[in-house]
Amino acid sequence: MIRVVSWNINKQLAPWRELVQMDADVALVQEAWPPPEDVTGIDIGPKESYDSHYWNSDWWEGRWPHLAERWPMVVKISDRVDVEWFKQVTPISLTADNEIAVSGIGTIAAARVTPKEDSIKPFIAVSMYGRWLSPHPSTGSSWIYADASVHRIISDLSAFIGRENPATHRIVASGDLNIFHDYGDAGDPYWEARYRSVFDRMAAIGLEFIGPQAPNGRQAEVRLRGEPSNSQNVVTYSHGNNPAVTDNRQLDFAFASRGFHESISVRALNETDEWGPSDHCRILIEIDG
């Protein structure tokens, strides 16, 4: 069995120390700084695999001090796997075998994971972050939204799909998407439709939504307005780093290639005594085939 942990670590250093204690093999982290010096035995890969400064030109200089300072990463935690990171390049149509064309800044990191256990075949692991975006100034609007970033991620993911049959690819993708599942903000049908389009597009390219969903995680005691009464959503986000029974948002989701998903289990480690030092809980993904 291969254990993958998906976690938005909120630019904190303490989660890195927690990860190395988990007996996991791979971590898909979001909003990450590199680990502190006292954390050893892990590999975050080359900067070219996560830092967007390496594939962007200098168009942003003079506008901001940097493009972003926290990143999604694929992290090798154990010696039970080999990891080959994909170098990020600008969104071109032809990439080399060790590259991924990326269309969003700080939204995705990907790697090929080869388990040393013969019973589990190699797979593509993807860390996803639905980065918040602002509308064009011409709108006069103050909205921010993340679904546009997620749609860019889906477009980038589709490069790893070369046949209609989902059995021809093995992909597991997880992360903080900053959207809701099965409902919109305050029950707004406009936002429900926008968020639904993310899950529909994932399904269209052969990636199944695999959770976490109840009973594999704690559900909210009081649902957000608009969330269906039969929702299986679980809590993955807490205001601040102090998880409480009043939390009621699931923002973190996992997907896997149809067929491959049948050998994967997903659980939110979201009880208050297992949450961990971040505003998001950990998502445990176990691969057994």
KEBAKE-51804 format. One line per 8 residues: number of its first residue (from 1); for each residue x, y, z of N, C-alpha, C. Coordinates in steps of 0.001 Angstrom, whole numbers, plus 500000, padded with zeros to 6 digits. Layout:
<sites>
NUM = X Y Z X Y Z X Y Z | ...
</sites>
This chain:
<sites>
1 = 500834 498801 500000 500000 500000 500000 500871 501253 500000 | 500463 502240 499214 501133 503538 499169 500214 504560 499832 | 500792 505335 500721 500022 506344 501456 500412 507744 500976 | 499399 508477 500518 499573 509841 500031 498808 510774 500962 | 499433 511866 501366 498782 512862 502214 498613 514147 501416 | 497397 514651 501369 497118 515934 500728 496822 516943 501834 | 497501 518120 501760 497375 519053 502893 497747 520465 502466 | 496834 521396 502674 497174 522816 502582 497800 523198 503920
9 = 499097 523513 503910 499805 523736 505172 499900 525212 505541 | 499246 526083 504748 499042 527481 505138 500353 528189 505468 | 501400 527869 504711 502687 528565 504851 503304 528371 506243 | 502875 527303 506932 503397 527021 508266 504584 526060 508176 | 505450 526085 509166 506594 525178 509211 506293 523914 510016 | 505435 524033 511032 505127 522878 511873 504552 521694 511099 | 503705 521898 510063 503180 520744 509338 504260 519866 508713 | 505389 520450 508323 506456 519622 507755 506926 518589 508785
17 = 507023 518988 510028 507455 518055 511081 506389 516979 511310 | 505136 517363 511142 504041 516404 511297 504058 515375 510164 | 504341 515835 508962 504330 514939 507800 505351 513807 507934 | 506527 514122 508408 507572 513100 508479 507291 512075 509568 | 506316 512340 510428 505941 511399 511477 504784 510493 511068 | 504268 510650 509859 503019 509988 509484 503189 508628 508821 | 504387 508194 508551 504609 506949 507825 503918 506974 506460 | 503940 508141 505825 503391 508289 504482 504534 508220 503471
25 = 504175 508115 502196 505166 507987 501133 505296 509252 500288 | 504177 509899 500040 504138 511092 499190 503204 512097 499842 | 503556 513366 499766 502666 514434 500220 502355 515354 499054 | 501092 515712 498946 500647 516729 497990 500276 517940 498828 | 501176 518912 498907 500963 520062 499774 500612 521287 498938 | 499890 522192 499584 499540 523465 498963 499918 524598 499915 | 500046 525780 499352 500460 526977 500100 501686 526681 500964 | 502703 526124 500332 503873 525651 501072 505085 526531 500843
33 = 505805 526767 501912 507189 527198 501877 508060 525952 501940 | 509312 526033 501504 510213 524884 501701 510311 524532 503180 | 510591 523271 503507 510626 522823 504901 511775 523451 505680 | 511651 523524 507005 512747 524053 507827 513944 523110 507794 | 515103 523625 508160 516343 522864 508052 516370 521625 508934 | 515614 521629 510023 515650 520476 510921 514822 519304 510419 | 514057 519496 509343 513284 518406 508752 514121 517761 507657 | 514474 516507 507849 515343 515802 506907 514659 514540 506413
41 = 515236 513964 505377 514723 512704 504859 513571 512845 503895 | 513273 514085 503469 512234 514296 502470 512833 515061 501300 | 512116 515059 500183 512605 515729 498975 511437 516456 498327 | 511537 517777 498183 510471 518564 497566 510683 518724 496067 | 511773 518154 495550 512036 518250 494127 512693 519566 493747 | 513074 519708 492491 513719 520943 492035 512727 522101 491989 | 513239 523316 492142 512363 524485 492116 511574 524587 490803 | 512156 524082 489742 511477 524142 488441 510171 523355 488437
49 = 509960 522489 489441 508752 521675 489477 507597 522359 490202 | 507869 523471 490900 506783 524127 491631 506817 525652 491572 | 507969 526271 491375 508104 527721 491467 507856 528355 490095 | 506753 529093 489985 506362 529669 488694 507327 530714 488167 | 508205 531243 489019 509195 532200 488532 510119 531571 487496 | 510233 530246 487517 511185 529576 486631 510656 529421 485215 | 509337 529519 485022 508854 529390 483646 508198 530669 483133 | 507975 531623 483993 507459 532908 483536 508606 533794 483071
57 = 508286 534740 482204 509259 535758 481830 509310 536785 482960 | 509913 537934 482704 510006 538958 483748 508924 540028 483609 | 507792 539652 482963 506734 540634 482726 506191 541241 484023 | 506284 540504 485129 505673 540926 486393 506570 541881 487187 | 507854 541975 486801 508772 542813 487571 508345 544284 487495 | 508396 544937 488626 507937 546311 488716 506487 546430 489137 | 505709 545314 489003 504317 545321 489433 504180 544735 490840 | 504901 543636 491097 504877 542978 492396 506294 542534 492730
65 = 506593 542300 493999 507932 541810 494364 508160 540369 493913 | 507074 539612 493723 507175 538227 493268 505805 537795 492754 | 505775 536695 492000 504504 536172 491499 503690 535540 492621 | 504342 534758 493439 503720 534106 494597 504844 533673 495516 | 504479 533379 496772 505522 532973 497698 505163 531668 498405 | 504054 531047 498010 503645 529758 498568 503133 528899 497418 | 503443 527612 497458 503287 526788 496259 502631 525441 496548 | 501956 524875 495551 501668 523441 495613 502947 522665 495278
73 = 503162 521566 495974 504342 520731 495759 503964 519257 495840 | 504748 518427 495160 504716 516982 495358 505986 516628 496123 | 505845 515979 497265 506962 515762 498178 507193 514265 498380 | 508415 513831 498210 508799 512447 498486 509132 512336 499964 | 508445 511431 500661 508627 511307 502103 509341 510022 502490 | 509150 508955 501704 509737 507668 502093 510587 507097 500968 | 511351 506072 501304 512158 505359 500312 511384 504217 499664 | 510095 504130 499943 509273 503082 499326 508835 503450 497919
81 = 509153 504699 497509 508782 505166 496171 509933 505928 495544 | 509941 505940 494234 510785 506863 493474 509883 507938 492892 | 510381 509158 492846 509579 510278 492349 510361 511016 491272 | 509718 511221 490123 510288 512006 489031 509401 513237 488837 | 509915 514388 489183 509123 515605 489109 509069 516133 487677 | 507918 516695 487320 507772 517333 486014 508155 518802 486126 | 509054 519212 485288 509472 520611 485220 508347 521438 484609 | 508003 522550 485260 506953 523412 484734 507493 524286 483607
89 = 506700 524355 482538 507042 525227 481407 505794 526019 481036 | 505999 527066 480263 504894 527885 479802 503906 527022 479013 | 502627 527399 478912 501629 526530 478275 501827 526388 476765 | 502727 525480 476396 502993 525166 474999 502304 523861 474632 | 502201 523588 473347 501456 522416 472911 502288 521143 472885 | 503605 521270 472818 504474 520096 472785 505455 520178 473948 | 505399 519200 474842 506293 519189 475992 507203 517969 475933 | 508323 518068 476620 509219 516921 476756 508660 515962 477802
97 = 509243 514780 477888 508741 513749 478794 508825 514175 480254 | 509742 515067 480571 509922 515492 481966 509313 516866 482243 | 508367 517312 481411 507784 518639 481550 506269 518561 481690 | 505711 519623 482278 504272 519840 482293 504018 521291 481894 | 503128 521489 480937 502752 522845 480532 501737 523378 481535 | 502025 524551 482103 501223 525099 483191 500631 526441 482771 | 499335 526605 483020 498662 527830 482599 498236 528721 483750 | 498449 528284 484987 498107 529100 486147 499298 529239 487074
105 = 499448 530391 487678 500581 530656 488569 500277 530088 489955 | 501139 529186 490417 500984 528644 491756 499754 527790 491950 | 499357 527040 490917 498125 526252 490990 498354 524746 490959 | 499514 524272 490507 499661 522845 490251 501131 522435 490364 | 501334 521207 490804 502637 520551 490737 502362 519083 490461 | 503207 518445 489674 502952 517066 489277 504243 516270 489225 | 504116 514971 489447 505278 514091 489418 504821 512677 489078 | 505750 511894 488564 505505 510472 488330 506025 509699 489538
113 = 505160 508931 490164 505515 508156 491349 505600 506689 490983 | 506741 506078 491283 506939 504656 490998 507140 503912 492314 | 506128 503175 492759 506281 502397 493991 507292 501265 493786 | 508058 500982 494819 509002 499874 494751 508309 498538 495018 | 507091 498624 495504 506255 497441 495678 505680 497059 494315 | 506033 495869 493812 505689 495468 492456 504187 495414 492200 | 503401 495238 493238 501953 495074 493050 501259 496389 492719 | 501949 497509 492871 501350 498808 492578 502120 499462 491443
121 = 501425 499747 490359 502053 500324 489184 502299 501830 489375 | 503187 502409 488571 503428 503856 488659 502160 504658 488393 | 502123 505869 488929 500988 506756 488714 501472 508198 488721 | 500644 509077 488182 500903 510519 488197 500226 511106 489432 | 501000 511831 490246 500464 512485 491436 500449 513996 491203 | 499333 514627 491533 499152 516052 491258 498655 516763 492506 | 499350 517816 492880 498907 518699 493957 498232 519918 493336 | 496999 520211 493772 496207 521270 493155 495860 522355 494174
129 = 495929 523594 493728 495508 524712 494572 494658 525680 493757 | 493401 525838 494176 492500 526785 493515 492796 528197 493987 | 493728 528820 493321 494183 530154 493741 493094 531191 493486 | 492910 532084 494450 491902 533137 494324 492303 534132 493237 | 491307 534538 492451 491507 535514 491388 490506 536655 491552 | 490860 537807 490999 489973 538973 491002 489474 539228 489580 | 488276 539786 489445 487762 540085 488105 488496 541259 487481 | 488275 541442 486199 488887 542550 485478 488373 543886 486026
137 = 489234 544920 486082 488790 546228 486609 487561 546794 485903 | 487355 546409 484647 486220 546948 483899 484884 546538 484508 | 484864 545467 485317 483612 545013 485909 483173 545889 487082 | 484123 546597 487679 483795 547357 488869 483382 546475 490025 | 483806 545226 490009 483384 544245 490998 484508 543930 491977 | 484136 543542 493193 485121 543143 494194 485082 541641 494465 | 484363 540880 493625 484334 539433 493774 485753 538872 493753 | 485945 537778 494467 487104 536920 494210 486571 535509 494028
145 = 487243 534747 493229 486762 533396 492939 487946 532507 492615 | 487766 531207 492842 488847 530253 492625 488540 529249 491532 | 487294 529149 491106 486948 528114 490126 487665 528319 488798 | 487985 529568 488457 488721 529807 487206 490116 529183 487270 | 490770 529280 488440 492074 528624 488606 491947 527119 488475 | 490870 526560 489030 490688 525104 488964 490464 524654 487525 | 489747 525442 486750 489556 525084 485342 490892 525089 484590 | 491792 525987 484937 493121 525952 484334 493854 524664 484731
153 = 493685 524261 485987 494309 523017 486436 493788 521840 485624 | 492470 521783 485409 491890 520675 484650 492451 520654 483228 | 492580 521815 482631 493162 521876 481284 494588 521351 481280 | 495368 521713 482297 496743 521221 482385 496773 519717 482626 | 495864 519214 483458 495779 517777 483737 495446 516973 482487 | 494639 517548 481616 494173 516805 480446 495316 516407 479522 | 496483 517046 479670 497642 516672 478854 498123 515261 479176 | 497781 514740 480353 498195 513396 480728 497189 512330 480285
161 = 496203 512744 479516 495167 511824 479062 495249 511727 477541 | 495657 510555 477063 495880 510385 475632 494919 509448 474937 | 493978 508863 475687 492997 507943 475127 491659 508166 475818 | 490578 507759 475134 489257 507890 475738 489085 506965 476929 | 489724 505804 476884 489573 504815 477943 490351 505263 479182 | 489674 505533 480307 490393 505997 481507 491413 504986 482023 | 491267 503719 481650 492207 502703 482116 493599 502883 481521 | 493731 503766 480534 495039 503988 479914 495868 505016 480680
169 = 495319 505596 481742 496103 506520 482562 495826 506256 484036 | 496791 506580 484873 496670 506412 486328 497078 507727 486974 | 496083 508482 487364 496300 509812 487919 495568 509917 489248 | 496222 510467 490250 495544 510869 491478 495871 512342 491705 | 494829 513145 491873 494993 514594 492004 494178 515065 493203 | 494796 515869 494053 494104 516290 495274 494609 517655 495706 | 493754 518353 496462 494192 519628 497000 493045 520515 497430 | 493412 521720 497784 492484 522758 498229 492000 523515 496993
177 = 490719 523332 496647 490177 523964 495446 489411 525245 495747 | 489145 525521 497013 488433 526743 497392 487076 526882 496712 | 486388 525763 496548 485023 525765 496022 484191 524822 496881 | 482877 524828 496672 481981 523926 497382 481535 522797 496460 | 481070 521726 497057 480569 520568 496310 479063 520428 496532 | 478307 520451 495449 476851 520225 495445 476025 521432 495874 | 476639 522573 496085 475857 523762 496402 476714 524998 496161 | 476068 526153 496097 476775 527413 495908 476803 528222 497181
185 = 477543 529303 497173 477628 530176 498335 476226 530627 498749 | 475873 530345 500020 474563 530717 500555 473419 530170 499708 | 473655 529049 499032 472626 528432 498218 472401 529090 496869 | 473286 529978 496469 473136 530704 495203 473263 529734 494028 | 472219 529608 493182 472289 528674 492052 473346 529049 491017 | 473684 530337 490931 474733 530756 489998 476054 530112 490365 | 476430 530214 491660 477698 529647 492089 477649 528122 492141 | 476493 527565 492449 476371 526105 492418 476667 525587 491020
193 = 476173 526275 489991 476417 525851 488612 477892 525984 488243 | 478525 527067 488694 479951 527237 488401 480783 526155 489070 | 480490 525874 490328 481259 524845 491028 480988 523457 490440 | 479741 523200 490090 479400 521898 489496 480175 521659 488209 | 480441 522729 487466 481157 522567 486196 482562 522012 486401 | 483168 522274 487568 484488 521710 487877 484399 520195 487978 | 483437 519696 488756 483294 518259 488937 482859 517586 487636 | 482036 518269 486844 481623 517723 485547 482806 517598 484597
201 = 483669 518594 484564 484839 518537 483678 485809 517445 484111 | 486007 517295 485408 486855 516212 485893 486309 514865 485423 | 485006 514661 485585 484394 513409 485156 484512 513222 483651 | 484400 514311 482893 484450 514221 481430 485797 513728 480932 | 486879 514026 481669 488199 513550 481237 488593 512252 481941 | 487616 511645 482628 487853 510323 483199 488427 510329 484589 | 488268 511440 485321 488742 511506 486697 487539 511487 487639 | 487461 510446 488456 486355 510281 489389 486591 511089 490653
209 = 485527 511701 491164 485585 512342 492469 485590 511243 493524 | 486654 511192 494344 486799 510101 495306 486720 510573 496762 | 486361 511826 496970 486150 512280 498336 487145 513333 498780 | 487309 513436 500106 486667 512598 501125 485193 512953 501292 | 484408 511940 501583 482994 512091 501858 482636 511198 503046 | 481554 511546 503742 481099 510738 504875 480803 509317 504384 | 481114 508312 505194 481495 508372 506607 483008 508525 506841 | 483763 508835 505793 485220 508918 505925 485666 510314 506324
217 = 485158 510751 507471 485470 512072 507984 484287 512648 508740 | 484582 513601 509585 483551 514246 510409 482761 515256 509584 | 481439 515173 509679 480585 516145 509007 480293 517331 509907 | 479846 518410 509297 479503 519612 510058 478272 519356 510918 | 478301 519861 512134 477117 519756 512985 476016 520698 512512 | 476415 521851 512006 475460 522795 511433 475928 523115 510022 | 475127 522775 509034 475528 522961 507637 475469 524433 507238 | 476273 524770 506238 476174 526107 505667 474838 526276 504956
225 = 474358 527503 504910 473103 527778 504217 473229 527365 502752 | 472270 526582 502306 472260 526125 500926 472798 524722 500730 | 473540 524188 501713 474063 522831 501556 472922 521830 501709 | 472783 520871 500775 471673 519919 500851 471685 519117 502151 | 470512 518754 502627 470405 518014 503886 471004 516624 503788 | 471070 516074 502567 471642 514730 502375 473099 514775 501924 | 473732 515928 502036 475128 516072 501612 476036 515148 502413 | 477021 514591 501738 478023 513747 502383 479342 514491 502597
233 = 479306 515802 502425 480521 516596 502598 481038 516491 504028 | 482361 516606 504157 483010 516575 505464 483773 517884 505667 | 484093 518191 506892 484794 519436 507212 486279 519276 506893 | 486842 520202 506102 488285 520186 505854 488939 521535 506126 | 488144 522541 506454 488703 523885 506654 488185 524477 507956 | 489081 525144 508676 488721 525808 509921 489273 527226 509905 | 488508 528179 510405 489024 529541 510522 490173 529552 511518 | 491336 530008 511074 492503 529979 511929 493018 528556 512072
241 = 493840 528327 513054 494405 526996 513276 493796 526357 514515 | 492499 526555 514697 491834 526087 515912 490546 525357 515538 | 490664 524115 515050 489476 523388 514598 488448 523236 515711 | 487184 523416 515342 486109 523378 516320 484887 522698 515710 | 483973 522302 516553 482777 521618 516072 481894 522538 515245 | 482146 523842 515307 481338 524782 514526 481811 524912 513084 | 482941 524331 512739 483436 524407 511359 482477 523673 510421 | 482341 524183 509196 481337 523575 508308 481683 523689 506823
249 = 482965 523778 506479 483321 523931 505074 484225 522795 504589 | 483880 522203 503457 484798 521306 502753 485314 522044 501531 | 486629 522260 501512 487278 522941 500391 488299 522047 499699 | 488575 520872 500271 489637 519990 499776 489014 518729 499174 | 489490 518369 497974 488872 517276 497240 489939 516455 496519 | 489620 515175 496292 490539 514270 495610 489834 513613 494430 | 490611 513334 493379 490110 512708 492162 491115 511653 491710 | 490625 510653 490984 491520 509629 490437 490934 509076 489159
257 = 491811 508545 488319 491385 507966 487044 490342 506880 487273 | 489310 506888 486444 488240 505900 486557 488809 504497 486372 | 488515 503636 487284 489108 502293 487301 490207 502237 488344 | 491198 503081 488192 492253 503225 489201 491640 503611 490545 | 490567 504404 490503 489945 504901 491736 489395 503778 492607 | 489138 502620 492006 488567 501512 492774 489566 500911 493755 | 490853 501179 493557 491870 500660 494470 492349 501726 495443 | 491595 502831 495566 492002 503961 496395 490941 504250 497453
265 = 491372 504484 498670 490472 504947 499726 490929 506323 500195 | 489977 507137 500585 490250 508528 500966 489540 508837 502278 | 490251 509498 503180 489675 509839 504471 490191 511194 504920 | 489305 512001 505490 489697 513281 506072 490092 513054 507526 | 491313 513436 507873 491771 513359 509260 491340 514645 509956 | 490037 514737 510242 489464 516022 510637 488827 516047 512013 | 489035 515006 512818 488614 515130 514210 489481 516200 514881 | 488933 516872 515859 489655 517995 516457 490984 517572 517080
273 = 491101 516302 517492 492354 515857 518110 493360 515301 517105 | 493023 515301 515814 493942 514797 514799 494147 515794 513666 | 493621 516986 513833 493571 517969 512740 494968 518350 512253 | 495851 518729 513145 497183 519158 512742 497309 520673 512711 | 498543 521189 512601 498817 522627 512738 498625 523423 511445 | 497405 523459 510938 497080 524274 509770 495591 524573 509813 | 495144 525501 508957 493709 525779 508904 492960 524753 508068 | 493676 523883 507363 493075 522758 506657 493510 521462 507335
281 = 492630 520466 507322 493018 519162 507845 493773 518388 506772 | 494330 517258 507171 495020 516373 506236 494024 515425 505560 | 494274 515134 504297 493492 514149 503559 494408 512945 503323 | 494022 511776 503817 494810 510567 503661 494273 509756 502486 | 495153 509492 501523 494796 508744 500309 495632 507473 500296 | 494989 506320 500361 495688 505039 500401 495451 504277 499105 | 496544 503888 498450 496507 503247 497137 496955 501795 497301 | 496103 500883 496847 496351 499467 497087 496239 498656 495804
289 = 496641 499256 494686 496559 498507 493450 496879 499355 492241
</sites>
